Amino acid sequence: FLIAHRGFKKHFSENSMGSFLDAQAHGFQWIEIDVISTKDKEVICSHNFDLEKETMGRGYITESNYDTLKAIIAEHNIHIEGENILPKLVDVVKKLDPHIKVNIEVKSSHALDFHTARALSKILKYLPKKRIIVSSFNPFVIFYFKLFHPHIITGFLYQNLLYLSFVNWIHPSYIHPRADLLNDELIRYAKEKNLGVNVWTVNNKPAIDWCRDKKVDGIITDLGVIK
């Protein structure tokens, strides 16, 4: 399956409600969503901790209560109607059609940062477990969900083969390697370990076709749906 990387971003900002709904409209069955939690533990959709990188605000999401972000969101939406930046994860899932699945990437600022993992843990009861994968570059976050939510499907993101050894103790459901790391040896390894493979970020048709030929499970892409 093709996974819309932070939504479909041709007309909307990444990780906005507009990008997610547009991905759905373009036929994606899977959407990748980055999440960070606010100071008061609201799980919102954003790739960056720093508000200045994608909004007109200042400071950091993790140091802000959600109510203080509402003015920033409102100001942004005046300029780009219907986009809705920094939406709450639960609101996104409610707006998507029931058949759409989501890969929730949990952001963390350092190895032992469980702030967003804990906040997501508290709202899992509001999310359709059969429609989600929880992924992270942080192996300790993956281990957290394997320990406290063993029925949740998990994916371990990595961009360095040295980190692949973490698989032996965190036991994710999927590995999410950077595209240039994918080869026959890695695919054999995944099969031996009974791991699914979702590869990122693949942004041209020949590379997508190559990944399909290798029978990977998911392809995270910035492109539209390619038949």
PyMOL commands that set and color helices and strands:
alter all, ss='L'
color gray80, all
select helices_A, chain A and resi 17-25+51-53+61-63+66-79+89-95+115-126+129-131+139-148+161-170+179-181+184-192+205-213
alter helices_A, ss='H'
color red, helices_A
select strands_A, chain A and resi 2-5+30-37+43-45+101-106+132-136+153-158+174-177+196-199+218-221
alter strands_A, ss='S'
color yellow, strands_A
deselect
rebuild
show_as cartoon
